[in-house]
Amino acid sequence: MSRAQISALVCGVGGFGALVAATTSNEWKVTTRASSVITATWVYQGLWMNCAGNALGSFHCRPHFTIFKVEGYIQACRGLMIAAVSLGFFGSIFALFGMKCTKVGGSDQAKAKIACLAGIVFILSGLCSMTGCSLYANKITTEFFDPLYMEQKYELGAALFIGWAGASLCIIGGVIFCFSISDNNKTPRMGYTYNGPTSVMSSRTKYQGGEGDFKTAGPSKQFDKNAYV
C-alpha cells in the first residue's frame, strides 16, 4: 500500500468528518458577546436552528419550523452541504475499495479506476462545501458592512471555518487519489521466462550419455599405455 493512498484516505475521511460537523453545527453566524452592558448575550444561527444564550448559563435553541419561511441563501447552503456530505460518504466507500491493501475491488487496474473515481467524488464534495460556506459568508459580510442595513448584524461563526477546512482536505485528498493512478502505472512488474517443463528422463539420458563418454575414454587411454609397454 502506497503512502500517497494513505495520505489521500486520511485527508478525505478527515474532510468528510469536518463537513458533517459543520453541517450539523449551529454556529454559522454569531452576534458579538458584548451586546449588553449588564448581561452578555449572544445569538447563534445555523442551517437548521437558531440558538440564544447568555453568561448566566441559559441556552435555548429553536429549529426552523418550515422551509418556505427560510431565506433563499440558507436553502441553497443546505442543499450544497447535504450534497457535500453525501458525496463525501460515497467517496470514502470508493476510497476503501480502491486501496491496495483491501481484497475487494478486483485487479490493480480496477482498483486504480475506483481510486480515481473516489478522488473525483472527493473533489466534488469539497467544491460543494466550499461554495456553500462562501455563499453564507458573503451574505454575512455584505450585511455587516452595509451602512443601510439596520437589523442585527452577525459575524462569521466557527462552522464556516470548519467547513472551509473540510473542503480543503477533501480537495487535497481527491487530487492525491487522482494522481495515484500514475504511481500504479509506473510500478515495475517482475517478468519471468517460461523454459518449459523438464522431465526426469531427459536428465537421466544426459547423465547416461556423459557417463558413456567417460567409459569409452577409459579403455583408449589404457590401450595407449600397454602399447608403449
Disulfide bonds with the S-S distance in Angstrom:
Cys51-Cys61 2.05
